[in-house]
Amino acid sequence: MGYSMVNVDDIDTAGPGGAVRFVRRELGVEAFGINWFEVPPNMAGPEHDESESGQEEVNVVVRGSAVYRVDGTEVPMRVGSFARFDPETTRQLVAGPDGVTMIAVGSRRGSYEARGPF
């Protein structure tokens, strides 16, 4: 089959507090990682980096708000905010007062080749 589709409501929750839905696994994506996060109000995620995996990540907020603690700096995130992280950058998500829902996409650096003007 040339495509796959899933609705986030049909993906089992996983991870700490059931905050993660593993979209990549459900779709069978092999080129990049993609996950859906629903983090409850004021919950802090784990401080981490992706040095070991080598993944560059982009996170986009689709509902609520959060603050990212990035190498000691607090970076506010709201609906429509995109944040890109180098693999070695230490970060920690802290959900806002209404929680935060975001999509995270990651892949190893250099695995994408731009084609065309877009």
Secondary structure, DSSP 4 states (H G I P E B T S, - for coil): -------GGGSPPBSGGG-EE-HHHHHT--SSEEEEEEE-TT-B---B--TTTTEEEEEEEEEEEEEEEETTEEEEEETT-EEEE-TT--EEEEEEEEEEEEEEEEEETT-----S--
